[in-house]
Amino acid sequence: MVKARYVIGLGLVLAAGAAGVWAWRDRPLSVQVAQAQLGPASQQVYATGYVEAQQPVSVSSRITAPVARVLVDEGVAVKRGQALVLLADDEQHGLLDQARAQQRAAEVIERRNLALFRDGWVTAAARDNATTAADAARAASATARARLDQLVVRANSDGIVTKRDVYPGDLATPTKVLFQLGDPSRIRITATVDERDITRVAVGQKALMSSDALLGAIPAHVSEVTPGGDPTVRAFRVRLLPDTDAPLPMGLTLEVNIITSERKAAVLVPASALAGDGRHVWVVAQGRAASRTITKGADGTSKVEITSGLRSGETVILNPPADLAEGQRLRPAQP
């Protein structure tokens, strides 16, 4: 009889122990939670750009010659045809004097042969030769005068000198830009967009621009997407126009965020709600953990848009533990 009581007592102890283990394993896990909420979300393309004139004009010399004088400086308004630079012309003046002397001599011979031909003293061939030689001398003189005019570099449009890259003593060449002309009141921003993002950018999209030199963001819009990219840097040029009259100096660099899509009522959750793979969140369903496969939209620093797999108002677990199990009891706590 004592032995039977001992067996019964041992059975009760084992049953109590098993119940205790089960209760310990099924104890609620304390987690921090937050609710999925509706709010505005946007996807953006980041780029860097700089301010330039809407119609920038480069001024170069048409011939190669040393620079004698520079007549204008940056910030000066100029008119089309105005002289900007004088190139060394001593040699060309000598060539022009020589061409004019040869022209005068050829024209004397031409006049003499014409008079002699009228009186019958020379043949038509001699007259024609004299006329041809005079025409060639006049053409050579005109060429020398035109080349002398090319030694004066002139503005090829109205505008303001926005950049000067020439000084006396420099060697001007047709490939070297001496001045940049433009109108500071009509500017644009040329931005460089990575080729991976260019398919998301379109004319008319809104943008926000910022710089350490400016207070606040400046609104703008995309006005042009260049059809050809640069394969060396794997990027495309995108041009934007500012939507305000904020003064932006030429050459100022800007950080540009082009808004490619925008939603006013998106499902948003804290970024810490995403599991390690970024494709799942854990929710609290009837006091227990449930995993949800989601699709992300706009990805911000503090909040993430969920485009599918989660509804507004559902409770998500923040910083979900790596060993969190499906159906595990939870004790939610607001952060």
Summary of the structure (lengths in Angstrom):
residues: 335
radius of gyration: 41.2
end to end distance: 59.3
largest distance: 169.6
contacts: 977
relative contact order: 0.20
helix: 26%
strand: 41%
